[in-house]
């Protein structure tokens, strides 16, 4: 219901409504002790990434440098869950990486900061981010121990949306990007404060330019519904059908569908495939930006067929 109503309201009204909506529905994790997905940890040579489900379908991420045990948290909407994860992992949390100002991503920043005696750095690309201490733009960098965090400016869902690309000088490092509500598995965010040209640049020009093996950690568990829409756009795309089967199995086991990779998104995500003839034919245009706009407009009103 919230998503239906939000599509009909201006952005300011959406934010007021969303805060009330998500607070009311926070029982999915905090109130009942239950989560929409099981917490998992992805271990790599240089880092660990703990996937922390929140609210009804959000993801927070605890990014930990293996060498220094310094950590950052991405979009900590549920501070209690974050504090428990930090304590359990035995890491030193220094930084909050905020992808955008929406309440279900930035709404926990101030409470989390107030829980620490030593000040946390709160990073974001928008003055509207709660608790912001460091405003960043495209190409700005910061470090978490030996990890390098590159800020990627991807406005459209919001005017100040930032994705965070994690790299390292270690040759064994596997890059990862936290994409918030710009890029989802099989989908992209609504164009609340931007247009098709901006999202095309964000997905194709910025995120699409990352190495194909870059891991993608997005802001919500939307994979199955996104992929079903992708199958509607490209019914003959076998990669989408294979991914649907994989995601179904994961969700049946209450496991998150993240991470994906940039390379895989180029095969399954219609919004990263707007240059493909099969996607263009679906919306009857040969222009990639027009295709982006048309596919997003269709997705905004699309309802999956009953299974």
C-alpha positions as CSV (number, residue, x, y, z in Angstrom):
1,X,0.0,0.0,0.0
2,X,2.8,2.4,0.9
3,X,4.4,2.0,-2.5
4,X,1.1,2.6,-4.3
5,X,0.4,5.8,-2.3
6,X,4.0,7.0,-2.6
7,X,3.8,6.9,-6.4
8,X,1.0,9.5,-6.3
9,X,2.6,12.0,-3.9
10,X,5.3,14.6,-4.1
11,X,8.7,13.7,-2.7
12,X,8.3,15.8,0.5
13,X,5.0,14.1,1.3
14,X,6.5,10.7,0.6
15,X,9.3,11.3,3.1
16,X,6.8,12.3,5.8
17,X,4.7,9.2,5.1
18,X,7.6,6.9,4.8
19,X,9.0,7.8,8.2
20,X,5.7,7.0,9.8
21,X,5.2,3.9,7.7
22,X,8.6,2.3,8.4
23,X,8.5,3.2,12.1
24,X,5.1,1.5,12.3
25,X,6.5,-1.6,10.5
26,X,9.8,-1.8,12.3
27,X,8.4,-4.8,14.3
28,X,9.5,-7.0,11.4
29,X,13.0,-7.1,13.0
30,X,13.3,-5.0,16.2
31,X,10.0,-5.7,18.0
32,X,9.7,-9.4,17.3
33,X,13.3,-10.3,17.1
34,X,12.6,-11.6,13.6
35,X,14.2,-10.6,10.4
36,X,13.1,-10.7,6.8
37,X,16.3,-12.6,6.0
38,X,19.0,-14.4,8.0
39,X,22.1,-12.4,8.8
40,X,25.0,-13.6,6.8
41,X,28.7,-12.7,6.5
42,X,30.7,-12.6,3.3
43,X,34.3,-13.2,4.1
44,X,37.1,-12.1,1.7
45,X,40.9,-11.8,2.0
46,X,40.9,-8.1,2.8
47,X,37.4,-7.6,4.4
48,X,34.3,-9.0,5.8
49,X,30.8,-7.7,4.9
50,X,28.0,-8.6,7.3
51,X,24.5,-8.4,5.8
52,X,22.1,-7.0,8.4
53,X,18.4,-7.2,7.4
54,X,16.3,-4.3,8.8
55,X,12.6,-3.2,8.7
56,X,10.5,-5.2,6.3
57,X,12.9,-5.4,3.3
58,X,16.0,-3.1,4.0
59,X,19.6,-4.1,4.2
60,X,22.3,-2.5,6.3
61,X,25.9,-3.6,5.8
62,X,28.8,-3.8,8.3
63,X,32.0,-3.4,6.3
64,X,35.1,-4.6,8.2
65,X,38.7,-4.3,7.3
66,X,40.5,-7.6,8.2
67,X,43.9,-6.0,9.0
68,X,42.9,-3.1,11.3
69,X,39.5,-4.3,12.5
70,X,38.2,-0.8,11.6
71,X,34.6,-0.9,10.4
72,X,32.0,1.2,8.6
73,X,28.2,0.7,8.6
74,X,26.1,1.4,5.5
75,X,22.6,2.9,6.1
76,X,22.1,2.0,9.8
77,X,18.4,2.5,10.1
78,X,18.2,0.1,13.1
79,X,21.0,1.1,15.5
80,X,20.3,-1.7,18.0
81,X,21.0,-4.3,15.4
82,X,24.2,-2.5,14.3
83,X,25.5,-2.2,17.9
84,X,25.0,-5.9,18.5
85,X,26.7,-6.8,15.3
86,X,29.7,-4.5,16.0
87,X,30.1,-5.9,19.5
88,X,29.9,-9.5,18.3
89,X,32.4,-8.9,15.5
90,X,34.9,-7.1,17.9
91,X,35.5,-4.3,15.5
92,X,36.0,-0.6,15.9
93,X,33.2,1.3,14.2
94,X,34.4,4.7,12.9
95,X,32.2,5.6,10.0
96,X,28.6,5.8,8.8
97,X,28.2,5.5,5.0
98,X,24.8,6.9,4.0
99,X,23.6,6.3,0.5
100,X,20.8,8.9,0.6
101,X,18.6,10.9,2.9
102,X,15.4,8.7,3.0
103,X,14.3,7.8,6.5
104,X,14.7,4.0,5.9
105,X,18.4,4.6,5.2
106,X,19.5,7.6,7.2
107,X,16.8,7.5,10.0
108,X,19.1,5.7,12.5
109,X,22.2,7.9,12.1
110,X,21.6,10.3,15.0
111,X,20.7,7.5,17.4
112,X,23.7,5.5,16.5
113,X,26.1,8.4,16.8
114,X,24.6,9.2,20.2
115,X,25.5,5.7,21.4
116,X,29.2,6.3,21.0
117,X,31.5,8.4,23.2
118,X,34.0,8.9,20.4
119,X,32.4,10.8,17.4
120,X,31.4,8.7,14.4
121,X,32.0,10.2,10.9
122,X,28.7,10.4,9.1
123,X,29.3,10.5,5.3
124,X,26.7,11.4,2.7
125,X,26.2,13.3,-0.5
126,X,23.2,15.4,0.6
127,X,22.7,18.0,3.3
128,X,19.4,16.3,4.2
129,X,21.2,13.2,5.5
130,X,20.6,13.0,9.3
131,X,23.7,13.6,11.4
132,X,25.9,14.4,8.4
133,X,29.5,15.4,9.3
134,X,31.2,15.0,5.9
135,X,29.5,16.0,2.6
136,X,31.1,14.1,-0.3
137,X,30.9,14.2,-4.0
138,X,31.8,12.1,-7.0
139,X,35.4,10.8,-6.8
140,X,36.0,11.7,-3.2
141,X,37.7,9.0,-1.2
142,X,38.1,7.9,2.4
143,X,39.6,4.9,4.1
144,X,38.5,2.2,6.4
145,X,41.8,0.6,7.6
146,X,43.4,-0.7,4.4
147,X,40.2,-0.4,2.4
148,X,39.7,2.5,0.0
149,X,36.1,3.8,-0.3
150,X,35.4,5.8,-3.5
151,X,32.2,7.9,-3.6
152,X,30.2,7.5,-6.7
153,X,27.6,10.3,-7.3
154,X,24.5,8.7,-8.8
155,X,21.6,11.2,-8.6
156,X,18.1,10.3,-9.7
157,X,16.3,8.4,-6.9
158,X,17.4,11.4,-4.9
159,X,19.5,14.4,-5.9
160,X,22.3,13.5,-3.5
161,X,22.5,9.7,-3.9
162,X,26.0,8.2,-3.3
163,X,27.2,4.7,-4.0
164,X,30.3,3.5,-2.2
165,X,32.9,1.5,-4.1
166,X,35.3,-0.5,-2.0
167,X,38.8,-1.2,-3.4
168,X,42.2,-2.1,-2.0
169,X,45.8,-2.3,-3.0
170,X,45.8,-5.9,-2.1
171,X,45.8,-8.0,-5.3
172,X,43.6,-10.5,-3.7
173,X,40.9,-8.0,-2.9
174,X,37.4,-8.5,-4.4
175,X,35.8,-5.1,-5.1
176,X,32.3,-4.4,-3.8
177,X,29.9,-1.5,-4.3
178,X,27.1,-0.5,-2.0
179,X,24.4,0.9,-4.3
180,X,21.5,1.9,-1.9
181,X,18.4,2.6,-4.0
182,X,20.1,3.3,-7.3
183,X,20.8,-0.3,-8.4
184,X,18.9,-3.3,-7.1
185,X,19.3,-6.9,-8.1
186,X,17.3,-6.9,-11.4
187,X,16.1,-3.4,-10.9
188,X,16.7,0.3,-10.1
189,X,15.2,2.9,-7.8
190,X,12.2,5.1,-8.6
191,X,13.0,8.4,-10.2
192,X,11.8,10.5,-7.3
193,X,14.2,13.5,-7.9
194,X,15.6,12.7,-11.3
195,X,15.0,11.4,-14.8
196,X,15.9,8.7,-17.3
197,X,19.0,10.5,-18.4
198,X,20.4,10.7,-14.9
199,X,19.6,7.0,-14.2
200,X,21.1,6.0,-17.5
201,X,24.3,7.8,-16.5
202,X,24.3,6.3,-13.0
203,X,23.7,2.7,-14.1
204,X,25.5,2.6,-17.5
205,X,28.1,5.4,-17.2
206,X,29.1,5.0,-13.5
207,X,28.2,1.6,-12.1
208,X,28.4,-0.1,-15.4
209,X,32.0,1.0,-15.8
210,X,33.1,-0.9,-12.7
211,X,34.8,-4.3,-13.2
212,X,32.2,-7.0,-14.0
213,X,33.4,-9.0,-10.9
214,X,32.5,-6.1,-8.5
215,X,30.1,-7.4,-5.9
216,X,26.8,-5.5,-5.7
217,X,25.2,-4.9,-2.2
218,X,21.9,-3.1,-2.7
219,X,19.5,-1.4,-0.2
220,X,16.5,-3.7,-0.4
221,X,15.4,-7.2,-0.8
222,X,13.4,-6.7,-4.0
223,X,15.1,-9.3,-6.2
224,X,12.2,-11.7,-6.9
225,X,9.7,-9.0,-7.9
226,X,12.3,-7.2,-10.0
227,X,13.3,-10.4,-11.8
228,X,9.7,-11.2,-12.6
229,X,9.4,-7.8,-14.2
230,X,12.6,-8.5,-16.1
231,X,11.2,-11.8,-17.4
232,X,8.1,-9.8,-18.5
233,X,10.4,-7.4,-20.5
234,X,12.6,-10.2,-21.9
235,X,10.6,-13.5,-21.8
236,X,13.4,-15.2,-23.7
237,X,16.2,-14.2,-21.4
238,X,17.4,-17.5,-19.9
239,X,19.8,-15.8,-17.5
240,X,16.8,-14.1,-15.8
241,X,14.9,-17.4,-15.5
242,X,18.0,-19.0,-13.9
243,X,18.4,-16.1,-11.5
244,X,14.7,-16.4,-10.5
245,X,15.1,-20.0,-9.6
246,X,18.3,-19.3,-7.6
247,X,16.6,-16.4,-5.7
248,X,13.5,-18.5,-5.0
249,X,15.7,-21.1,-3.4
250,X,17.5,-18.5,-1.3
251,X,14.3,-16.9,-0.1
252,X,12.7,-20.3,0.7
253,X,15.7,-20.7,3.0
254,X,15.3,-17.2,4.4
255,X,18.7,-16.2,3.0
256,X,19.4,-12.8,1.3
257,X,19.7,-12.5,-2.4
258,X,22.7,-10.2,-2.1
259,X,25.3,-9.9,-3.4
260,X,25.0,-9.9,-7.1
261,X,27.8,-8.6,-9.5
262,X,28.0,-5.9,-12.0
263,X,28.6,-8.4,-14.7
264,X,25.5,-10.4,-13.8
265,X,23.3,-7.3,-13.6
266,X,24.3,-6.6,-17.2
267,X,22.7,-10.0,-18.2
268,X,19.5,-9.9,-16.0
269,X,18.6,-6.3,-15.2
270,X,16.5,-4.5,-17.8
271,X,17.6,-1.1,-16.6
272,X,21.2,-2.1,-17.3
273,X,20.2,-3.6,-20.6
274,X,18.5,-0.5,-22.1
275,X,20.9,-0.7,-25.0
276,X,19.9,-4.2,-25.9
277,X,17.5,-4.7,-28.9
278,X,15.3,-7.0,-26.9
279,X,14.6,-4.4,-24.2
280,X,14.2,-1.6,-26.7
281,X,11.7,-3.6,-28.7
282,X,9.6,-4.1,-25.6
283,X,9.0,-0.3,-25.3
284,X,9.2,0.5,-29.0
285,X,12.1,2.8,-29.1
286,X,15.8,2.5,-30.1
287,X,17.1,5.3,-27.8
288,X,18.6,3.9,-24.6
289,X,17.6,6.9,-22.5
290,X,14.0,6.8,-23.8
291,X,14.1,3.1,-23.1
292,X,15.2,3.7,-19.5
293,X,12.4,6.2,-19.0
294,X,9.8,4.0,-20.6
295,X,10.8,0.8,-18.7
296,X,10.8,2.6,-15.4
297,X,7.4,4.1,-16.1
298,X,6.0,0.6,-16.9
299,X,7.6,-0.9,-13.8
300,X,6.0,1.8,-11.6
301,X,2.6,0.5,-12.5
302,X,3.3,-3.1,-13.2
303,X,1.8,-5.9,-11.1
304,X,3.2,-9.5,-11.4
305,X,0.8,-12.1,-12.6
306,X,-0.5,-14.4,-9.9
307,X,1.5,-17.6,-9.7
